[in-house]
Every structure is written in C-alpha cells, then in structure tokens.
Amino acid sequence: MPLSTSSNFAKPDDAFRAVVEAHRGLSDEQSADLDAALVLILANHIGDIEVLREAIALAKRRVLDAQQQQQQQQQQQ
C-alpha cells in the first residue's frame, strides 16, 4: 500500500478542526501525549511498516523544511 498524501476526507477542514478541538483544554504535556497516542493508534490501523517509515520521513522533512524557512525569514529581517 503506497503512502497517500492527498486528502481522503470529504471535508478536510472538519478533520483538521477535530484534531485541533481534541487539544482544547489540554496542557502542553497532555497535548503532546495525545499526539503520540493518536499517531500510534493510526499507525497500528495502517499496519504497514513501510508506509509508516515513509510517513515518518515525510513528516520529519516537512518539519525541518518549515524550520529552515523560518530561520531564513528571520535572517532577512
């Protein structure tokens, strides 16, 4: 099963909102714990280690790219 990176939701904004709302009222630590639990639950649901590895690599790349862009913007100011 290849990693799907396009939206599979009929209403992607609703999916985003559900994740954001799940964090409402939680401390930073609780929020991080929720994210970790959600990732593990969804990874188990996928059940494919290669897809999981690909998703981890993509997510890490996005985080590092965003951080790099942020640093470049700060240097330009």
mmJSON file of the N, C-alpha and C atoms, coordinates in Angstrom:
{"data_MODEL":{"atom_site":{
"group_PDB":["ATOM","ATOM","ATOM","ATOM","ATOM","ATOM","ATOM","ATOM","ATOM","ATOM","ATOM","ATOM","ATOM","ATOM","ATOM","ATOM","ATOM","ATOM","ATOM","ATOM","ATOM","ATOM","ATOM","ATOM","ATOM","ATOM","ATOM","ATOM","ATOM","ATOM","ATOM","ATOM","ATOM","ATOM","ATOM","ATOM","ATOM","ATOM","ATOM","ATOM","ATOM","ATOM","ATOM","ATOM","ATOM","ATOM","ATOM","ATOM","ATOM","ATOM","ATOM","ATOM","ATOM","ATOM","ATOM","ATOM","ATOM","ATOM","ATOM","ATOM","ATOM","ATOM","ATOM","ATOM","ATOM","ATOM","ATOM","ATOM","ATOM","ATOM","ATOM","ATOM","ATOM","ATOM","ATOM","ATOM","ATOM","ATOM","ATOM","ATOM","ATOM","ATOM","ATOM","ATOM","ATOM","ATOM","ATOM","ATOM","ATOM","ATOM","ATOM","ATOM","ATOM","ATOM","ATOM","ATOM","ATOM","ATOM","ATOM","ATOM","ATOM","ATOM","ATOM","ATOM","ATOM","ATOM","ATOM","ATOM","ATOM","ATOM","ATOM","ATOM","ATOM","ATOM","ATOM","ATOM","ATOM","ATOM","ATOM","ATOM","ATOM","ATOM","ATOM","ATOM","ATOM","ATOM","ATOM","ATOM","ATOM","ATOM","ATOM","ATOM","ATOM","ATOM","ATOM","ATOM","ATOM","ATOM","ATOM","ATOM","ATOM","ATOM","ATOM","ATOM","ATOM","ATOM","ATOM","ATOM","ATOM","ATOM","ATOM","ATOM","ATOM","ATOM","ATOM","ATOM","ATOM","ATOM","ATOM","ATOM","ATOM","ATOM","ATOM","ATOM","ATOM","ATOM","ATOM","ATOM","ATOM","ATOM","ATOM","ATOM","ATOM","ATOM","ATOM","ATOM","ATOM","ATOM","ATOM","ATOM","ATOM","ATOM","ATOM","ATOM","ATOM","ATOM","ATOM","ATOM","ATOM","ATOM","ATOM","ATOM","ATOM","ATOM","ATOM","ATOM","ATOM","ATOM","ATOM","ATOM","ATOM","ATOM","ATOM","ATOM","ATOM","ATOM","ATOM","ATOM","ATOM","ATOM","ATOM","ATOM","ATOM","ATOM","ATOM","ATOM","ATOM","ATOM","ATOM","ATOM","ATOM","ATOM","ATOM","ATOM","ATOM","ATOM","ATOM","ATOM","ATOM","ATOM","ATOM"],
"id":[1,2,3,4,5,6,7,8,9,10,11,12,13,14,15,16,17,18,19,20,21,22,23,24,25,26,27,28,29,30,31,32,33,34,35,36,37,38,39,40,41,42,43,44,45,46,47,48,49,50,51,52,53,54,55,56,57,58,59,60,61,62,63,64,65,66,67,68,69,70,71,72,73,74,75,76,77,78,79,80,81,82,83,84,85,86,87,88,89,90,91,92,93,94,95,96,97,98,99,100,101,102,103,104,105,106,107,108,109,110,111,112,113,114,115,116,117,118,119,120,121,122,123,124,125,126,127,128,129,130,131,132,133,134,135,136,137,138,139,140,141,142,143,144,145,146,147,148,149,150,151,152,153,154,155,156,157,158,159,160,161,162,163,164,165,166,167,168,169,170,171,172,173,174,175,176,177,178,179,180,181,182,183,184,185,186,187,188,189,190,191,192,193,194,195,196,197,198,199,200,201,202,203,204,205,206,207,208,209,210,211,212,213,214,215,216,217,218,219,220,221,222,223,224,225,226,227,228,229,230,231],
"type_symbol":["N","C","C","N","C","C","N","C","C","N","C","C","N","C","C","N","C","C","N","C","C","N","C","C","N","C","C","N","C","C","N","C","C","N","C","C","N","C","C","N","C","C","N","C","C","N","C","C","N","C","C","N","C","C","N","C","C","N","C","C","N","C","C","N","C","C","N","C","C","N","C","C","N","C","C","N","C","C","N","C","C","N","C","C","N","C","C","N","C","C","N","C","C","N","C","C","N","C","C","N","C","C","N","C","C","N","C","C","N","C","C","N","C","C","N","C","C","N","C","C","N","C","C","N","C","C","N","C","C","N","C","C","N","C","C","N","C","C","N","C","C","N","C","C","N","C","C","N","C","C","N","C","C","N","C","C","N","C","C","N","C","C","N","C","C","N","C","C","N","C","C","N","C","C","N","C","C","N","C","C","N","C","C","N","C","C","N","C","C","N","C","C","N","C","C","N","C","C","N","C","C","N","C","C","N","C","C","N","C","C","N","C","C","N","C","C","N","C","C","N","C","C","N","C","C","N","C","C","N","C","C"],
"label_atom_id":["N","CA","C","N","CA","C","N","CA","C","N","CA","C","N","CA","C","N","CA","C","N","CA","C","N","CA","C","N","CA","C","N","CA","C","N","CA","C","N","CA","C","N","CA","C","N","CA","C","N","CA","C","N","CA","C","N","CA","C","N","CA","C","N","CA","C","N","CA","C","N","CA","C","N","CA","C","N","CA","C","N","CA","C","N","CA","C","N","CA","C","N","CA","C","N","CA","C","N","CA","C","N","CA","C","N","CA","C","N","CA","C","N","CA","C","N","CA","C","N","CA","C","N","CA","C","N","CA","C","N","CA","C","N","CA","C","N","CA","C","N","CA","C","N","CA","C","N","CA","C","N","CA","C","N","CA","C","N","CA","C","N","CA","C","N","CA","C","N","CA","C","N","CA","C","N","CA","C","N","CA","C","N","CA","C","N","CA","C","N","CA","C","N","CA","C","N","CA","C","N","CA","C","N","CA","C","N","CA","C","N","CA","C","N","CA","C","N","CA","C","N","CA","C","N","CA","C","N","CA","C","N","CA","C","N","CA","C","N","CA","C","N","CA","C","N","CA","C","N","CA","C","N","CA","C","N","CA","C","N","CA","C","N","CA","C","N","CA","C"],
"label_alt_id":[null,null,null,null,null,null,null,null,null,null,null,null,null,null,null,null,null,null,null,null,null,null,null,null,null,null,null,null,null,null,null,null,null,null,null,null,null,null,null,null,null,null,null,null,null,null,null,null,null,null,null,null,null,null,null,null,null,null,null,null,null,null,null,null,null,null,null,null,null,null,null,null,null,null,null,null,null,null,null,null,null,null,null,null,null,null,null,null,null,null,null,null,null,null,null,null,null,null,null,null,null,null,null,null,null,null,null,null,null,null,null,null,null,null,null,null,null,null,null,null,null,null,null,null,null,null,null,null,null,null,null,null,null,null,null,null,null,null,null,null,null,null,null,null,null,null,null,null,null,null,null,null,null,null,null,null,null,null,null,null,null,null,null,null,null,null,null,null,null,null,null,null,null,null,null,null,null,null,null,null,null,null,null,null,null,null,null,null,null,null,null,null,null,null,null,null,null,null,null,null,null,null,null,null,null,null,null,null,null,null,null,null,null,null,null,null,null,null,null,null,null,null,null,null,null,null,null,null,null,null,null],
"label_comp_id":["MET","MET","MET","PRO","PRO","PRO","LEU","LEU","LEU","SER","SER","SER","THR","THR","THR","SER","SER","SER","SER","SER","SER","ASN","ASN","ASN","PHE","PHE","PHE","ALA","ALA","ALA","LYS","LYS","LYS","PRO","PRO","PRO","ASP","ASP","ASP","ASP","ASP","ASP","ALA","ALA","ALA","PHE","PHE","PHE","ARG","ARG","ARG","ALA","ALA","ALA","VAL","VAL","VAL","VAL","VAL","VAL","GLU","GLU","GLU","ALA","ALA","ALA","HIS","HIS","HIS","ARG","ARG","ARG","GLY","GLY","GLY","LEU","LEU","LEU","SER","SER","SER","ASP","ASP","ASP","GLU","GLU","GLU","GLN","GLN","GLN","SER","SER","SER","ALA","ALA","ALA","ASP","ASP","ASP","LEU","LEU","LEU","ASP","ASP","ASP","ALA","ALA","ALA","ALA","ALA","ALA","LEU","LEU","LEU","VAL","VAL","VAL","LEU","LEU","LEU","ILE","ILE","ILE","LEU","LEU","LEU","ALA","ALA","ALA","ASN","ASN","ASN","HIS","HIS","HIS","ILE","ILE","ILE","GLY","GLY","GLY","ASP","ASP","ASP","ILE","ILE","ILE","GLU","GLU","GLU","VAL","VAL","VAL","LEU","LEU","LEU","ARG","ARG","ARG","GLU","GLU","GLU","ALA","ALA","ALA","ILE","ILE","ILE","ALA","ALA","ALA","LEU","LEU","LEU","ALA","ALA","ALA","LYS","LYS","LYS","ARG","ARG","ARG","ARG","ARG","ARG","VAL","VAL","VAL","LEU","LEU","LEU","ASP","ASP","ASP","ALA","ALA","ALA","GLN","GLN","GLN","GLN","GLN","GLN","GLN","GLN","GLN","GLN","GLN","GLN","GLN","GLN","GLN","GLN","GLN","GLN","GLN","GLN","GLN","GLN","GLN","GLN","GLN","GLN","GLN","GLN","GLN","GLN","GLN","GLN","GLN"],
"label_asym_id":["A","A","A","A","A","A","A","A","A","A","A","A","A","A","A","A","A","A","A","A","A","A","A","A","A","A","A","A","A","A","A","A","A","A","A","A","A","A","A","A","A","A","A","A","A","A","A","A","A","A","A","A","A","A","A","A","A","A","A","A","A","A","A","A","A","A","A","A","A","A","A","A","A","A","A","A","A","A","A","A","A","A","A","A","A","A","A","A","A","A","A","A","A","A","A","A","A","A","A","A","A","A","A","A","A","A","A","A","A","A","A","A","A","A","A","A","A","A","A","A","A","A","A","A","A","A","A","A","A","A","A","A","A","A","A","A","A","A","A","A","A","A","A","A","A","A","A","A","A","A","A","A","A","A","A","A","A","A","A","A","A","A","A","A","A","A","A","A","A","A","A","A","A","A","A","A","A","A","A","A","A","A","A","A","A","A","A","A","A","A","A","A","A","A","A","A","A","A","A","A","A","A","A","A","A","A","A","A","A","A","A","A","A","A","A","A","A","A","A","A","A","A","A","A","A","A","A","A","A","A","A"],
"label_entity_id":["1","1","1","1","1","1","1","1","1","1","1","1","1","1","1","1","1","1","1","1","1","1","1","1","1","1","1","1","1","1","1","1","1","1","1","1","1","1","1","1","1","1","1","1","1","1","1","1","1","1","1","1","1","1","1","1","1","1","1","1","1","1","1","1","1","1","1","1","1","1","1","1","1","1","1","1","1","1","1","1","1","1","1","1","1","1","1","1","1","1","1","1","1","1","1","1","1","1","1","1","1","1","1","1","1","1","1","1","1","1","1","1","1","1","1","1","1","1","1","1","1","1","1","1","1","1","1","1","1","1","1","1","1","1","1","1","1","1","1","1","1","1","1","1","1","1","1","1","1","1","1","1","1","1","1","1","1","1","1","1","1","1","1","1","1","1","1","1","1","1","1","1","1","1","1","1","1","1","1","1","1","1","1","1","1","1","1","1","1","1","1","1","1","1","1","1","1","1","1","1","1","1","1","1","1","1","1","1","1","1","1","1","1","1","1","1","1","1","1","1","1","1","1","1","1","1","1","1","1","1","1"],
"label_seq_id":[1,1,1,2,2,2,3,3,3,4,4,4,5,5,5,6,6,6,7,7,7,8,8,8,9,9,9,10,10,10,11,11,11,12,12,12,13,13,13,14,14,14,15,15,15,16,16,16,17,17,17,18,18,18,19,19,19,20,20,20,21,21,21,22,22,22,23,23,23,24,24,24,25,25,25,26,26,26,27,27,27,28,28,28,29,29,29,30,30,30,31,31,31,32,32,32,33,33,33,34,34,34,35,35,35,36,36,36,37,37,37,38,38,38,39,39,39,40,40,40,41,41,41,42,42,42,43,43,43,44,44,44,45,45,45,46,46,46,47,47,47,48,48,48,49,49,49,50,50,50,51,51,51,52,52,52,53,53,53,54,54,54,55,55,55,56,56,56,57,57,57,58,58,58,59,59,59,60,60,60,61,61,61,62,62,62,63,63,63,64,64,64,65,65,65,66,66,66,67,67,67,68,68,68,69,69,69,70,70,70,71,71,71,72,72,72,73,73,73,74,74,74,75,75,75,76,76,76,77,77,77],
"pdbx_PDB_ins_code":[null,null,null,null,null,null,null,null,null,null,null,null,null,null,null,null,null,null,null,null,null,null,null,null,null,null,null,null,null,null,null,null,null,null,null,null,null,null,null,null,null,null,null,null,null,null,null,null,null,null,null,null,null,null,null,null,null,null,null,null,null,null,null,null,null,null,null,null,null,null,null,null,null,null,null,null,null,null,null,null,null,null,null,null,null,null,null,null,null,null,null,null,null,null,null,null,null,null,null,null,null,null,null,null,null,null,null,null,null,null,null,null,null,null,null,null,null,null,null,null,null,null,null,null,null,null,null,null,null,null,null,null,null,null,null,null,null,null,null,null,null,null,null,null,null,null,null,null,null,null,null,null,null,null,null,null,null,null,null,null,null,null,null,null,null,null,null,null,null,null,null,null,null,null,null,null,null,null,null,null,null,null,null,null,null,null,null,null,null,null,null,null,null,null,null,null,null,null,null,null,null,null,null,null,null,null,null,null,null,null,null,null,null,null,null,null,null,null,null,null,null,null,null,null,null,null,null,null,null,null,null],
"Cartn_x":[0.849,0.0,0.899,0.814,1.627,1.061,1.922,1.503,0.653,-0.527,-1.411,-1.16,-0.792,-0.533,-1.597,-2.548,-3.655,-4.79,-5.662,-6.731,-7.696,-8.025,-9.013,-10.327,-10.415,-11.597,-12.517,-13.818,-14.788,-14.739,-14.5,-14.404,-13.111,-11.978,-10.695,-10.656,-11.376,-11.396,-12.014,-13.007,-13.624,-12.63,-11.813,-10.803,-9.776,-9.317,-8.356,-8.966,-10.205,-10.888,-11.018,-11.308,-11.453,-10.146,-9.037,-7.732,-7.437,-7.676,-7.443,-8.327,-9.594,-10.534,-10.146,-9.564,-9.147,-8.099,-7.347,-6.292,-6.805,-8.007,-8.548,-8.632,-8.092,-8.149,-7.045,-6.18,-5.085,-3.829,-3.017,-1.712,-0.807,0.343,1.295,1.7,1.921,2.321,1.19,-0.023,-1.172,-1.379,-1.172,-1.324,-0.299,0.935,1.977,1.652,1.122,0.724,-0.419,-1.379,-2.477,-1.948,-1.04,-0.463,0.239,1.019,1.741,0.767,-0.26,-1.242,-1.979,-2.359,-3.064,-2.198,-0.934,-0.014,0.095,0.257,0.399,-0.883,-2.026,-3.308,-3.477,-3.204,-3.368,-2.309,-1.081,-0.033,-0.445,-1.009,-1.483,-2.616,-3.494,-4.605,-4.08,-3.041,-2.437,-1.802,-1.02,-0.461,0.595,1.217,2.236,3.48,4.546,5.756,6.417,6.365,6.988,6.229,4.914,4.118,4.396,4.497,4.805,6.162,7.165,8.508,8.481,7.749,7.646,6.95,5.893,5.17,6.046,6.825,7.737,8.763,9.344,10.349,9.743,8.549,7.884,7.576,7.034,6.703,7.957,9.019,10.266,10.826,10.786,11.253,10.448,9.141,8.284,8.599,8.823,9.149,10.484,11.466,12.797,12.779,12.04,11.922,11.246,10.192,9.482,10.394,11.17,12.098,13.166,13.657,14.678,14.11,12.906,12.271,12.078,11.699,11.5,12.814,13.888,15.198,15.642,15.387,15.754,14.969,13.692,12.883,13.378,13.793,14.303,15.617,16.437,17.717,17.516,16.442,16.166,15.601,15.173,14.569,15.606],
"Cartn_y":[-1.175,0.0,1.243,2.07,3.294,4.346,5.243,6.328,7.311,7.595,8.568,9.93,10.924,12.257,13.27,12.835,13.726,13.459,14.44,14.313,13.193,12.376,11.317,11.666,12.883,13.327,14.098,13.85,14.63,16.091,16.298,17.649,17.75,18.043,18.083,19.096,20.202,21.193,20.621,19.752,19.111,18.195,17.495,16.605,17.431,18.526,19.408,19.973,20.431,21.002,19.976,18.737,17.68,17.475,17.5,17.336,18.539,19.739,20.945,20.952,20.631,20.626,19.591,18.492,17.458,17.984,19.009,19.577,20.673,21.13,22.236,21.835,22.699,22.484,21.591,21.105,20.247,21.074,20.633,21.259,20.883,21.525,21.186,19.716,19.239,17.846,16.892,17.199,16.372,16.399,17.544,17.686,16.828,16.84,16.004,14.524,14.166,12.778,12.36,13.268,12.987,12.741,13.61,13.434,12.085,11.73,10.457,9.28,9.334,8.25,8.152,9.286,9.294,8.72,9.1,8.57,7.05,6.554,5.104,4.357,4.911,4.277,4.22,5.342,5.381,4.538,4.51,3.655,2.19,1.801,0.428,0.137,1.104,0.933,0.711,1.449,1.285,-0.097,-0.455,-1.799,-2.139,-1.142,-1.387,-0.604,-1.309,-0.652,0.221,-0.17,0.642,1.952,1.903,3.128,4.008,3.419,4.18,4.858,4.127,4.714,5.866,5.692,6.743,7.976,7.751,8.857,9.594,8.856,9.469,10.339,9.807,10.56,11.835,11.731,12.891,13.939,13.505,14.438,15.129,14.382,14.957,15.967,15.626,16.542,17.841,17.734,18.929,19.808,19.193,19.95,20.661,19.945,20.544,21.624,21.413,22.427,23.686,23.518,24.667,25.431,24.719,25.359,26.134,25.552,26.206,27.471,27.406,28.58,29.684,29.301,30.265,30.961,30.203,30.775,31.73,31.364,32.225,33.531,33.461,34.674,35.581,34.989,35.785,36.464,35.791,36.369,37.527,37.488,38.539,39.792,39.702,40.858,41.734],
"Cartn_z":[0.0,0.0,0.0,-1.018,-1.033,-0.083,0.347,1.222,0.434,0.927,0.301,0.938,0.133,0.67,0.242,-0.554,-0.889,0.095,0.251,1.231,0.854,1.821,1.638,2.342,2.865,3.583,2.647,2.77,2.001,2.442,3.74,4.298,5.115,4.453,5.159,6.302,6.158,7.238,8.503,8.35,9.514,10.227,9.456,10.044,10.819,10.206,10.874,12.155,12.064,13.216,14.346,14.005,15.019,15.782,15.068,15.73,16.619,16.105,16.897,18.144,17.979,19.103,20.163,19.739,20.695,21.666,21.257,22.101,23.036,22.793,23.596,25.074,25.927,27.37,27.913,27.045,27.493,27.741,28.674,28.889,27.717,27.613,26.549,26.642,27.854,28.045,27.641,28.045,27.663,26.148,25.55,24.106,23.365,23.856,23.258,23.436,24.603,24.85,23.929,23.714,22.792,21.389,20.935,19.6,19.473,20.479,20.44,20.414,21.244,21.274,19.947,19.386,18.11,16.991,16.973,15.965,16.078,17.287,17.47,17.107,17.46,17.119,15.603,14.932,13.472,12.766,13.302,12.722,12.813,13.945,14.103,13.119,12.916,11.976,10.561,10.19,8.86,8.749,9.761,9.832,8.801,8.218,7.182,7.569,7.966,8.469,7.413,6.154,5.108,4.905,4.947,4.846,6.053,7.226,8.432,8.306,7.847,7.672,6.669,5.588,4.581,5.171,5.936,6.559,7.57,8.349,9.323,8.598,7.534,6.782,6.187,5.633,5.046,6.113,7.239,8.316,8.843,9.018,9.52,8.526,7.252,6.209,6.226,6.375,6.408,7.609,8.761,9.963,9.789,9.288,9.109,8.039,6.963,5.906,6.438,7.213,7.783,8.734,9.51,10.437,9.668,8.606,7.787,7.136,6.627,6.027,7.06,8.257,9.33,9.67,9.726,10.027,8.922,7.671,6.547,6.593,6.944,7.037,8.152,9.243,10.364,10.005,9.223,8.807,7.826,7.059,6.076,6.731,7.95,8.631,9.249],
"occupancy":[1.0,1.0,1.0,1.0,1.0,1.0,1.0,1.0,1.0,1.0,1.0,1.0,1.0,1.0,1.0,1.0,1.0,1.0,1.0,1.0,1.0,1.0,1.0,1.0,1.0,1.0,1.0,1.0,1.0,1.0,1.0,1.0,1.0,1.0,1.0,1.0,1.0,1.0,1.0,1.0,1.0,1.0,1.0,1.0,1.0,1.0,1.0,1.0,1.0,1.0,1.0,1.0,1.0,1.0,1.0,1.0,1.0,1.0,1.0,1.0,1.0,1.0,1.0,1.0,1.0,1.0,1.0,1.0,1.0,1.0,1.0,1.0,1.0,1.0,1.0,1.0,1.0,1.0,1.0,1.0,1.0,1.0,1.0,1.0,1.0,1.0,1.0,1.0,1.0,1.0,1.0,1.0,1.0,1.0,1.0,1.0,1.0,1.0,1.0,1.0,1.0,1.0,1.0,1.0,1.0,1.0,1.0,1.0,1.0,1.0,1.0,1.0,1.0,1.0,1.0,1.0,1.0,1.0,1.0,1.0,1.0,1.0,1.0,1.0,1.0,1.0,1.0,1.0,1.0,1.0,1.0,1.0,1.0,1.0,1.0,1.0,1.0,1.0,1.0,1.0,1.0,1.0,1.0,1.0,1.0,1.0,1.0,1.0,1.0,1.0,1.0,1.0,1.0,1.0,1.0,1.0,1.0,1.0,1.0,1.0,1.0,1.0,1.0,1.0,1.0,1.0,1.0,1.0,1.0,1.0,1.0,1.0,1.0,1.0,1.0,1.0,1.0,1.0,1.0,1.0,1.0,1.0,1.0,1.0,1.0,1.0,1.0,1.0,1.0,1.0,1.0,1.0,1.0,1.0,1.0,1.0,1.0,1.0,1.0,1.0,1.0,1.0,1.0,1.0,1.0,1.0,1.0,1.0,1.0,1.0,1.0,1.0,1.0,1.0,1.0,1.0,1.0,1.0,1.0,1.0,1.0,1.0,1.0,1.0,1.0,1.0,1.0,1.0,1.0,1.0,1.0],
"B_iso_or_equiv":[0.0,0.0,0.0,0.0,0.0,0.0,0.0,0.0,0.0,0.0,0.0,0.0,0.0,0.0,0.0,0.0,0.0,0.0,0.0,0.0,0.0,0.0,0.0,0.0,0.0,0.0,0.0,0.0,0.0,0.0,0.0,0.0,0.0,0.0,0.0,0.0,0.0,0.0,0.0,0.0,0.0,0.0,0.0,0.0,0.0,0.0,0.0,0.0,0.0,0.0,0.0,0.0,0.0,0.0,0.0,0.0,0.0,0.0,0.0,0.0,0.0,0.0,0.0,0.0,0.0,0.0,0.0,0.0,0.0,0.0,0.0,0.0,0.0,0.0,0.0,0.0,0.0,0.0,0.0,0.0,0.0,0.0,0.0,0.0,0.0,0.0,0.0,0.0,0.0,0.0,0.0,0.0,0.0,0.0,0.0,0.0,0.0,0.0,0.0,0.0,0.0,0.0,0.0,0.0,0.0,0.0,0.0,0.0,0.0,0.0,0.0,0.0,0.0,0.0,0.0,0.0,0.0,0.0,0.0,0.0,0.0,0.0,0.0,0.0,0.0,0.0,0.0,0.0,0.0,0.0,0.0,0.0,0.0,0.0,0.0,0.0,0.0,0.0,0.0,0.0,0.0,0.0,0.0,0.0,0.0,0.0,0.0,0.0,0.0,0.0,0.0,0.0,0.0,0.0,0.0,0.0,0.0,0.0,0.0,0.0,0.0,0.0,0.0,0.0,0.0,0.0,0.0,0.0,0.0,0.0,0.0,0.0,0.0,0.0,0.0,0.0,0.0,0.0,0.0,0.0,0.0,0.0,0.0,0.0,0.0,0.0,0.0,0.0,0.0,0.0,0.0,0.0,0.0,0.0,0.0,0.0,0.0,0.0,0.0,0.0,0.0,0.0,0.0,0.0,0.0,0.0,0.0,0.0,0.0,0.0,0.0,0.0,0.0,0.0,0.0,0.0,0.0,0.0,0.0,0.0,0.0,0.0,0.0,0.0,0.0,0.0,0.0,0.0,0.0,0.0,0.0],
"pdbx_formal_charge":[null,null,null,null,null,null,null,null,null,null,null,null,null,null,null,null,null,null,null,null,null,null,null,null,null,null,null,null,null,null,null,null,null,null,null,null,null,null,null,null,null,null,null,null,null,null,null,null,null,null,null,null,null,null,null,null,null,null,null,null,null,null,null,null,null,null,null,null,null,null,null,null,null,null,null,null,null,null,null,null,null,null,null,null,null,null,null,null,null,null,null,null,null,null,null,null,null,null,null,null,null,null,null,null,null,null,null,null,null,null,null,null,null,null,null,null,null,null,null,null,null,null,null,null,null,null,null,null,null,null,null,null,null,null,null,null,null,null,null,null,null,null,null,null,null,null,null,null,null,null,null,null,null,null,null,null,null,null,null,null,null,null,null,null,null,null,null,null,null,null,null,null,null,null,null,null,null,null,null,null,null,null,null,null,null,null,null,null,null,null,null,null,null,null,null,null,null,null,null,null,null,null,null,null,null,null,null,null,null,null,null,null,null,null,null,null,null,null,null,null,null,null,null,null,null,null,null,null,null,null,null],
"auth_seq_id":[1,1,1,2,2,2,3,3,3,4,4,4,5,5,5,6,6,6,7,7,7,8,8,8,9,9,9,10,10,10,11,11,11,12,12,12,13,13,13,14,14,14,15,15,15,16,16,16,17,17,17,18,18,18,19,19,19,20,20,20,21,21,21,22,22,22,23,23,23,24,24,24,25,25,25,26,26,26,27,27,27,28,28,28,29,29,29,30,30,30,31,31,31,32,32,32,33,33,33,34,34,34,35,35,35,36,36,36,37,37,37,38,38,38,39,39,39,40,40,40,41,41,41,42,42,42,43,43,43,44,44,44,45,45,45,46,46,46,47,47,47,48,48,48,49,49,49,50,50,50,51,51,51,52,52,52,53,53,53,54,54,54,55,55,55,56,56,56,57,57,57,58,58,58,59,59,59,60,60,60,61,61,61,62,62,62,63,63,63,64,64,64,65,65,65,66,66,66,67,67,67,68,68,68,69,69,69,70,70,70,71,71,71,72,72,72,73,73,73,74,74,74,75,75,75,76,76,76,77,77,77],
"auth_comp_id":["MET","MET","MET","PRO","PRO","PRO","LEU","LEU","LEU","SER","SER","SER","THR","THR","THR","SER","SER","SER","SER","SER","SER","ASN","ASN","ASN","PHE","PHE","PHE","ALA","ALA","ALA","LYS","LYS","LYS","PRO","PRO","PRO","ASP","ASP","ASP","ASP","ASP","ASP","ALA","ALA","ALA","PHE","PHE","PHE","ARG","ARG","ARG","ALA","ALA","ALA","VAL","VAL","VAL","VAL","VAL","VAL","GLU","GLU","GLU","ALA","ALA","ALA","HIS","HIS","HIS","ARG","ARG","ARG","GLY","GLY","GLY","LEU","LEU","LEU","SER","SER","SER","ASP","ASP","ASP","GLU","GLU","GLU","GLN","GLN","GLN","SER","SER","SER","ALA","ALA","ALA","ASP","ASP","ASP","LEU","LEU","LEU","ASP","ASP","ASP","ALA","ALA","ALA","ALA","ALA","ALA","LEU","LEU","LEU","VAL","VAL","VAL","LEU","LEU","LEU","ILE","ILE","ILE","LEU","LEU","LEU","ALA","ALA","ALA","ASN","ASN","ASN","HIS","HIS","HIS","ILE","ILE","ILE","GLY","GLY","GLY","ASP","ASP","ASP","ILE","ILE","ILE","GLU","GLU","GLU","VAL","VAL","VAL","LEU","LEU","LEU","ARG","ARG","ARG","GLU","GLU","GLU","ALA","ALA","ALA","ILE","ILE","ILE","ALA","ALA","ALA","LEU","LEU","LEU","ALA","ALA","ALA","LYS","LYS","LYS","ARG","ARG","ARG","ARG","ARG","ARG","VAL","VAL","VAL","LEU","LEU","LEU","ASP","ASP","ASP","ALA","ALA","ALA","GLN","GLN","GLN","GLN","GLN","GLN","GLN","GLN","GLN","GLN","GLN","GLN","GLN","GLN","GLN","GLN","GLN","GLN","GLN","GLN","GLN","GLN","GLN","GLN","GLN","GLN","GLN","GLN","GLN","GLN","GLN","GLN","GLN"],
"auth_asym_id":["A","A","A","A","A","A","A","A","A","A","A","A","A","A","A","A","A","A","A","A","A","A","A","A","A","A","A","A","A","A","A","A","A","A","A","A","A","A","A","A","A","A","A","A","A","A","A","A","A","A","A","A","A","A","A","A","A","A","A","A","A","A","A","A","A","A","A","A","A","A","A","A","A","A","A","A","A","A","A","A","A","A","A","A","A","A","A","A","A","A","A","A","A","A","A","A","A","A","A","A","A","A","A","A","A","A","A","A","A","A","A","A","A","A","A","A","A","A","A","A","A","A","A","A","A","A","A","A","A","A","A","A","A","A","A","A","A","A","A","A","A","A","A","A","A","A","A","A","A","A","A","A","A","A","A","A","A","A","A","A","A","A","A","A","A","A","A","A","A","A","A","A","A","A","A","A","A","A","A","A","A","A","A","A","A","A","A","A","A","A","A","A","A","A","A","A","A","A","A","A","A","A","A","A","A","A","A","A","A","A","A","A","A","A","A","A","A","A","A","A","A","A","A","A","A","A","A","A","A","A","A"],
"auth_atom_id":["N","CA","C","N","CA","C","N","CA","C","N","CA","C","N","CA","C","N","CA","C","N","CA","C","N","CA","C","N","CA","C","N","CA","C","N","CA","C","N","CA","C","N","CA","C","N","CA","C","N","CA","C","N","CA","C","N","CA","C","N","CA","C","N","CA","C","N","CA","C","N","CA","C","N","CA","C","N","CA","C","N","CA","C","N","CA","C","N","CA","C","N","CA","C","N","CA","C","N","CA","C","N","CA","C","N","CA","C","N","CA","C","N","CA","C","N","CA","C","N","CA","C","N","CA","C","N","CA","C","N","CA","C","N","CA","C","N","CA","C","N","CA","C","N","CA","C","N","CA","C","N","CA","C","N","CA","C","N","CA","C","N","CA","C","N","CA","C","N","CA","C","N","CA","C","N","CA","C","N","CA","C","N","CA","C","N","CA","C","N","CA","C","N","CA","C","N","CA","C","N","CA","C","N","CA","C","N","CA","C","N","CA","C","N","CA","C","N","CA","C","N","CA","C","N","CA","C","N","CA","C","N","CA","C","N","CA","C","N","CA","C","N","CA","C","N","CA","C","N","CA","C","N","CA","C","N","CA","C","N","CA","C","N","CA","C","N","CA","C"],
"pdbx_PDB_model_num":[1,1,1,1,1,1,1,1,1,1,1,1,1,1,1,1,1,1,1,1,1,1,1,1,1,1,1,1,1,1,1,1,1,1,1,1,1,1,1,1,1,1,1,1,1,1,1,1,1,1,1,1,1,1,1,1,1,1,1,1,1,1,1,1,1,1,1,1,1,1,1,1,1,1,1,1,1,1,1,1,1,1,1,1,1,1,1,1,1,1,1,1,1,1,1,1,1,1,1,1,1,1,1,1,1,1,1,1,1,1,1,1,1,1,1,1,1,1,1,1,1,1,1,1,1,1,1,1,1,1,1,1,1,1,1,1,1,1,1,1,1,1,1,1,1,1,1,1,1,1,1,1,1,1,1,1,1,1,1,1,1,1,1,1,1,1,1,1,1,1,1,1,1,1,1,1,1,1,1,1,1,1,1,1,1,1,1,1,1,1,1,1,1,1,1,1,1,1,1,1,1,1,1,1,1,1,1,1,1,1,1,1,1,1,1,1,1,1,1,1,1,1,1,1,1,1,1,1,1,1,1]
}}}
